[in-house]
Amino acid sequence: MTHQKSSNNLQFLSGGGEMGVLTREKDWSKTPLGDPATWPQSLRTTLSIVLNSKFPMFLWWGPDLICFYNDAYRPSLGINGKHPSILGLPAEQAWPEIWEVIKPLIDQVLSGGEATWSEDQLIPIFRNGHIEDVYWTFSYSPVNDESGNIAGVLVTCSETTEKVKMLAEAKERENQHRKVAEKLNIAIDASGPGTWEWDIPAAIELEKQVQERTKELIRLNESLAKSEARYHLMVEEVEDYAILYLNREGIIENWNKGAEKIKGYTAEEIIGKSFSVFYPEQERKDRLPETLLQQAVEKGKAIHEGWRVRKNGTRFWASVAITAVHDAKHNVIGFSKVTHDLTEKKEADDKLKINAEQLELKNKELEKMNSELQSFAYVSSHDLQEPLRKIQSFASRILSKEMQTLSDNGKDYFRRMQEAAARMQTLIQDLLAYSRTNTKDRVFENIDLADIVHEVKSDIRETHTEKEAVIEVGKMCQVNIIPFQFRQLLYNLIGNAIKFSRPGTVPYIRIHSEMIRGNAVKKVSLSPQKTYCHISIADNGIGFDPQYSERIFEVFQRLHSQEEYKGTGIGLAICKRIVENHNGIITASGKPNKGAEFNIYIPALL
C-alpha cells in the first residue's frame, strides 16, 4: 500500500484514463523497474506522452522490455486475452505467440537505433479467448535515456484488420464485376441487334456494386487520414520536447508546441528557415549544424549536447537527437529532430562539479592541517614535555635538599611551581589524546559493552577510591566499536560523574543501553529506519545549567574554576570526537545540583 500511495503522488503518472489508473495502482516494486519514484526522467516523459495520447501506443522499456500501453491501444487486445495482465511484464512473457516475429524488429531498433515501418502486416495474437488473425500498420522507434543510449522501444500502431478485409472483399467484388462485364459483353456481341436489353439487370447490378465499393474506399481513406491527423496532433501537443522535421538541407518544415516553448519562435516565424539559427555564432562558424546532419546521414542518428540560443538571445543547454528519414529506396529525404531542455540539469551538474572541486580543496587543506597537527603532537610529546619534567625534577630536589634553608614563602612558591608544571603536563597529554582520536587507524570490532564498562570500573576504583562511588550497570548492547576509543569515552564520562559530585554526597552513576529505531527518538536527528545502540550515563552530581548543553563539548570549555574542580576542559571534546568517529551523536542534559545525563547513539551497523 505504501508503494501505491507514493505512485499516486507522482505527477508524470497523472491522467491516462483506465491505463493511467492501472499504472498508478500497480506495485512496481515487484518488477525489475522498482518504485516509480526512482524511474529516470526519460521513462517518465515518454510514459506521460503514451498514457495521455489518443493514438494507440505501446512502450517496451529497459533490458527486460517491460510493457506499458495506453487506452487507445487497449481495444486491440480484445477481451479474455492479455489485458490487463501484460502491464509490467517482460515482452517475451507478454507476447510468446509472436516473439519470433517481433524480436528481430526490436533487436534492429536496439542495436542500430533505426526505426522500423510495417504496413498491413499480419501478426496473429491471442485475444477473445483464441488466436486471431490481426493486421497492423506500425512503427518501432528507439527511445533514448539521459545519456543518449537506447533504453526502450516506442510502438505507434493502428490495427488495420477491417481495412485489409474490406480491401480483400472489394478486390473480390471487382473480380466478380469483371466476370459479369465480360459475360455481358459476350452476350451483347452474340445476340446481335434488338437482344441486348435482356442483360440490362446484370449491368444495373454491376453499377450498384461499383458505387458501393467506391463508398467503402472513400470511408477507408477518411479513416486513414484521421489516424494520420491524430498522430500529427499528438506530436504537435507535446510541450516538454521540441519535435521538428527538417528537409534534406536542414530547413525547418514542421514545428510543435514544445519547440515554441523551448526555443521561443512561433511556427510562422521559423518554418522555412535553417535550423542552424539555434546554434551560437562560434558553432555556426565551426559548421556544427552541417556536421550533425552529415553524421545522421552516415550513421542514421546524431546525438549532441550543447548550448543553444532562443529567439530572445538567451541560452539553454540542449540534448539533441537528429534521425535521418529515408524513402522506400533508402534515400535520405529529411531529418526528425528532437530537443530536450536540460538547462536545470546542466546547472545542477556544474554546481556539483564546483562543490566537488571545493570539497577536494578543503580535503587538501584538512590533510595539511592534520599533518601540522601531527607535527604539533610530536613536538608536544617530546620538546614541550621535557622542560616540564626538568622543572618538576629540579623543584623536587630543591624542596628535599634545601628545605631547611628556604623560607615559608619560598617553599610555597616551589610547591605552586610544581602544581603549575603538573597542570601543564596534563594539558599537553589531553591535547595529544584529543588529536590522536582522529588520526589513529579506526579498526571496528563487535564487542559487548559490558566488557568495556567492567574494565573502566576497575580503572576508576584505582583513581577514585576516596569517593566510594556507586556505579549501577544495566543491560548492555553488543555493537561495532573501536575498543580503545570507547574505553576512553566511558572513562571520561564516568570519571567526570565522580569528579563533579556534590560535596557530602556519595556519587551514584547509572549506566544502561538498548537497541532502538531512529524514528523512536524525537529530540535528536537520527535516520528514521536505522537501528542505534542508545547508551545513557546519568549521575546525581552538581549538574549544569541547560544553556551550556552544547558548549560543554567545546575544547577548553570549563563551567567551574580550577580551584573548585581540576581539569583542562578537553575531556568532553574528546568524547564528542570519539562518538563522531563512530558516526554517532552525543547529547548532554542537566540541572544545577540535580545531576547530569549523557545520551549516546551509535549506529548498530556502520
N, C-alpha and C positions, 0 to 999 in steps of 0.2 A: 504493500500500500504506500510506503514511503516513496518508492520509485515513481509510481503513477502520479502522486501528488506533485513531485518536483517537475515531472514532464509537463503537467498542465500549466505550469508557470513559465514555460519556455515559449517565447513569442513566435519563433520560427515554425512551431507546430500548430499555430492557430488557424482556424478556418478549415477548409478542405472537405466539408460535408461528412459523409459516412466514413470515408477512409481517413479523414483527419481525426475523427473520434477514435477509430480503431488504432491508429498510430500513436495517439496520445495515451491510450489506456493500456497498451501492450507493455509487458515487463521486459524491457530491452536488456536488463542486466543479465538475463539468461541466454542472450545471444552474443556472438563474437564482437558486436559493436559496443556493448556495455551501455551505461547510463547516457541518455541524450545530452545531459549537461556536459559530457566530455567529448561530444562529437565535434569534428573540425568544421570551420566556417564554410568550407566548400560544400560539405554534405548538407549543412543547414540551409544554405542558399538554394542549392539545387532541389532539395526536398520541398522547400517552401514553394518554389515555382511549380513543381509537379503536382502537389496537393491542391493548389489553388487554380490550376489550369483547367479550362473547359475542353481541351483537346486530349484525346486518350494518350496517356504517357505511363511508362514503366521505367523503373530505375533499378539497376544492379550496382551494389556498392561494396568495395573492399575486396580483399583476397578471396573471401568466400562468396562474393557476388550475392550479398543479402538483398532480398526482394522488397521493393516498395511499388505501389501503384495508386492511381487516383480514381475518383468517382467516374470520370469519363471512360476509363478503361474497364471498370468493373463489369458492365453488361456483357462484354465479350467473354467473360468467364462463365456465364450462364448460371444455372443452379445445380445443386447436388454435384459439385465439382471441386474446384480449387479454392474458391472464396469462402471464408477469409483465411484459410489455413496456411496459404503460401506467404502471407505477410511476415517478413522476418526470417524466412527460410533461405538457405543457400540455393542458388539457381539449379544445381544438379538434382537436388531433392525435390524442388518445386516442379521441374519440367522433365521428368525422366523419359516420357514418351517421345520427346522431340530433341533430347540433349545432343544426339549425334548430328542433328541438322543445324542447331543454333550455335553449338560450341565453336566450330570453325569461324563463324562470323564474329563471335565475341573475341576470340583469340586475335583475329585480324585487327579489331579496334584496339585491344590492349597492347598488342606488340608494336603496331605501326602508327597508331593514332589516326588512322584513316577511317572516315565514316563509311557505312555501307548503305546500299539502296536496293530494295526488293519491291517489285510491283506485282500485285495479284498473285502472290506466292502461296501455293497450297502447303499449309502446315497443320495437319490434324492435331487436335488437342482433346484432352479428357474434359468434357463438360456435359451437364444434363444427364449424368449417370452413365455415359458411354463415350467412346472416341468418336468425334465428329470431324468431318472434312470442313476446314475453315480456311478461307483465303484472306491474305493480308497484304497491304501495302505499308511498308515500314522502313525506318532508317535507324541503324545503331550508330550513336555518336559518342566520342570519348568525353569524359568529364575529368578535368584536372583538379588536383588538390592545391594547397597553398604554395607548394614547392614547384609546381608546374608538371608534376608526374601524373600519369593517368591513374585515377583512383576508382573510376566507375564507368558504367555504360548507360547512357540515356536512350530509351527507346521511344520514339514518336511513331505512332502507328494508327492505322484505320482498318477496321475489318471490312473487306470488300466481297464477302461471300455472296450477298444478294446481288451485287453488281455483276459478278462473274456469272452467276446463274442466269441473270437476266440477259446478259450478252450471249450466253450459250443458247438460251431459248430463242433470242432474236435471230441468231445465226441459223438455228434450225428452221424457224419460220421462213427466213429468207430463202433457204434451200427449198422449202415446200412451195413458196411463191414462184420460185424459178421453174420448178417442175410443172406447176399449174400453168404458168405462162407458156412454157414450151408446149404443153399439151394443147393450150388454147390456139397457139399459132398453127400447130399441126392441124387442128380441127378446122380452122378457117381456110387454110390452104387446100385441104382435101375436099371440103364441101362445095366450094365454088360459090358464085353469087346467089343471093336470096336465101342462104342457110346459116350464116354466121350468128344470127340472133339467138340461136339455140344455146350458145356459150356465154351469153351476157351474164347470167348468175355467177359463173366462175370468175369473170372479170370484176364484178362488184365485190365478191369475197376477197379477191386479191387486193383491191384498192383499200378495203377496210383493214386488212392485216397490215398493210404498209403504213397506214395512218397510225395504228396502234403502236407499231414498232418505233415510228418517229417520235411519238409522245414519250415513250419509255426512254429513248436515248436523250431527249431533252431533259427529262427529270434526272437522269443519271448525271448528265453534265452539270446540272444545277447543284446536285449533291456534292460532286467533286469540287466545284467552285466554292461551296460553303465550307468544306473541310480545309481547303487552302486558305480561305479568308480567316478561319479560326486560328490557324497556325500563325499567320502573319500578325493577327491581333494579339496572340499570346506573346510573341516576340516584342511587339511594339509597346506592350504594357509593362514589361519588366523594367523596374526602376533601379535595382542595385547593380546592374551591369549595363555598360554601353555596348549594344549589339548593332553592327552596321555591315553593309555589303559594299565592297569595292569592286570596280571593274578591273580589267587586266592591267590598266595603267595606274591604279590606285586612286581613282576618282570615286567619291562617295555617291552611292546611288540609293541607299536606304538608311534610315535614322530612327531610333526608338526613343522612348521617354527617358530611359536610363542614360542614353548618350546626351540628351538635352540637360538632364540633371547634373551629370558629372562634368561635361565639357562647356556648358553654358550657351551653346548655339541652338536655335530652333532649326527644324528641318528645312524651312525655306531659306535660311541664311547659309546653310552648309552644303546641302546637296548640290553636286556639280563641281565641288572644289576638291583639291588633293588632300588626302588625309595627313600629309606632311605638315599641315598648318598647326597640328597639335604638338609638334616637336620643338624644343628650344633651338635657338638660332645656330648654336655650335653643332648640334646633332644634325641639323639640316645641311650645314656645310660639310659635315663628315659623311653625308649621304646615308645616314642610318635608315630612314624610311625605305629607300630603294634596296638596301642590303637585306632588310627583313622580308620584303616581298620576294626577292630572289631566293632567299633561304626557304620560304614557303613553297616556291615553285620546285626547288630541288629536293626538299625533304618532306614536303607535304604540309609542314607546320613550322611556324617560327614562334618561339616563346621569348619574351623580353620583359624586364622590369627597369623602370627609369622614370625620370621626371618628365611630365608633360605640361602643356600650357593651356589654360582655359581661355575663353573669349575675353574675360576681363584682365588677362595678363598674369593672374596668379598661377602658381604651380601646384601640381598634385603628383603623388607617387603612384604610378600605374603598373598593374600587372596585365600584360597584353598577350593574347593568343591569336595569331593570324593563320587561318587554314585555307589552303588552296581548294577552289571549287572546279571540278572537271566536268566536261561534257561526256556524251556517250562514247566518244573516241579517246577519252582520257586526256584531252587537251585542256589546259588551264584556261578558264574563261573569266575568272574573277577570284575574289577572296572574301571569306567571312572573317570579321574582326570583333573580338570580344575583349572589352577593357573593364577592369575592376579597380576602383579607387582604394588603394591601400595606404593612404597618407597617414592615418592614425596608427596603423601597424608599423609603418616606417619610423614615425616619430617615437613610438614606444621602443622599437628595436634600437634606435640611435641613443635613446636615453639609457637603455640597459647597457649599451656598449660604453657610454660615458661613465656610468656608475661602476661598471666592471673595471675600467681603467683607473678610476678614483680609488676603488677598493684595492686594486693591485698596488697603487702608490701608497695607500695607507698601510697595507701589509708590509711593504718595504720599510716604511717609517717605523712600524712596530718591531720589525726584525732588528732594525738599528737600535731602537730603544732597549729591546731585550738584550742585545749584545752589550750595550752600555751598562745595563742593569747587572749583567753577569760580571762585567769588569768591576763595577762598584762592589758587588758581593765578594769578589776576590780580594779587593783592597780592604773591605771591611773585615773579612775573616783573617787577614794576615797583618797588613800595615797598621790598621787602626787599633786592633786589639792588643798588639804587642806593647805600645806605650802604656796602655791602661794596666796591663799586667805588671809592668815595671813600677808604675805609680803605686799600685796596691802592695807590691812586694817591698818597696823602699819604705812606705808608710808603716807597714807591719814591723820591719826591722827597727825603725826609729822608736816605735811605741814599745817594743820589747827590750831594746838595749839602752835607750836613752830615757826611759820612763822617769828615772829619778831626777834628771836634770831639766825636765820640761815643766813649765808652769801648767796650771789647770787650763788656762786658755789655749796653750799650745797643744795639750793633749786633746782638747775638744776640736781644735782645727784639724788635727790629723785624722780623728775619727770621721769628721764630716767629709774630709777629702776622700777617705776610703769608701764611704757610702755613695758619694757622687760618682766615683770611678766604677763602683759596682752597678749603679743605675745605668751608667753609660754603656757598660758591657752588656747588660740585659737588653738595652735598647738596640744595640748592634745585633745581638743574637735574634731578637724578634724581627728586625728588618730582614735579616738573612732568611728567617723562616718564611716571612711573607713573600719574598722574591722567589724562593725555591718552590712554593706551592704551584707556580705556573710554569716552571722551567724543567722540572723533573719528568721523566717518562711516566705517562699515565697508564699503568697496567691494571685493568679491572679484574676482580675476582668475585665469584659468587660465594658470599660469606654470611653466616648467621650473625646478626648484630649483637646477639647475646655474648658471643666470644669477645668482641671488641669492648663491650661495656665491662665485662669481667676484668680484662686487662687494665682498663682505665681505673676501675675501682681500686685495684691493687696498687697502682702508682699513686693514686690520690691519698691512700692511707699513709704512705711514707712521708708525704709532704704536708698533709693537713691533719695530723693526728691530734693536735691540740684542740680542734673544733669538734671532734667526735660527730661528724655529720652522719645523718641517716639517709641512705640512698635506696629508694624503693624502685625496683626494676620490674616492669610488667612484661607483657608479651612482646617479643622481638621478631622482626621480619628477617627473611633471608633475601639479600639483594646484591646486585653487582656494584662493587665499590672499589676504590683504591685504598687498600687496607691502612697503609701508614698515614695517609692524609685523613682518613676518617677517624683514626685513633687520635690524631692531633685535634680534630674538630671537637670530639666528645670531651677530650681532656680540657680544652679551653673553656667549653660551656659549663662543665661540671665544676671545674676549678673556679670559674667566676661566681657560680652559685654559692660556693663555700666562702670565697673571699668577700663577697658583698652581702654577707649575712648580717642580720640585726644584732647589735650587742646584747648579750644576755639571753639570746635565743638559740637553741640548737638548730643548725641548718637541716632542713628537710627538703629532699630533692626527689621528684617523681619522674621516672623515665618510662615511656611506653611507645610502641609503634604499631601500625596497622596498614594493610593494603587498601587503598581507596581509588575510586574513579575520579578523574579530573573534574567532572561536572558536579561532584558532591561538595566541592569547596567553593564557597561564594565570595569570600573576601580576597582570594588570590587568583591571579590569571593563569590557569593551567589549561592544557589541551583537554577538551571535554571527554574524548574517547580513550585517553591514555590511562594506564594504571600507575599509581605512585605509591612509594613507601613513605608514609607520613610518620615522622618522629617528633615527639613532644618532650621537652625538658622544662619542667616547672619547678619553682622554688618558693620559699617563704621569706626571702631576703628583703633588702631595703627597696627593691624595685626601682622605678624611674618614672619621670613624667612622660605621658604618652606622646607629647610633641617631639620627643627625641627618638621615637621608634625607628626612624630611618637613619638619623645621624650617627647613632651609636656604632654603625658598621663602617664608618669612615676612618681612615688611618689617622692616628694621633688624637682621636676624639675621646675626651675624658669628661665625665659628668661630676667627678669629685676630685678634690685636691690630692696631691702626692702625700701630704701628711695624713689624710684620712685613710686612703686606700692606695697601696703601692701598685705600680703598673706603668706600661708605656702607651696604652691606648691603641695597640696594634692587634691584640688578641682576637677581637670580633671581626676586624677586617680580614684576618687570616681565615676565620670561619666562613665568611661570605665567599671568599675566593675559592675555598675548598668545595663548597656547595655548588658554585658555578662550574667548577671543573667536572662536576657530576651532572651537569645540565639541569640542576635543580634550583629551588627557591628557598630562601630562609627569611622568616619574619620574626619580629620581636614585639611583645606587648607587655605592659606593666603598669603598676600604680605605686606611687610613693608609699613605702612601708607596708605594702601589701604583697610584694613579691613580683617576680617576672616569669614570663614563659616564652620559650623559643620553639617555633614550629618549622620543621624542615620537610620538604617534599622532593624526593628523589625518584626519577622515572624507574619503573621496575625493569624495563628493557631499554638499554642505551643503543 
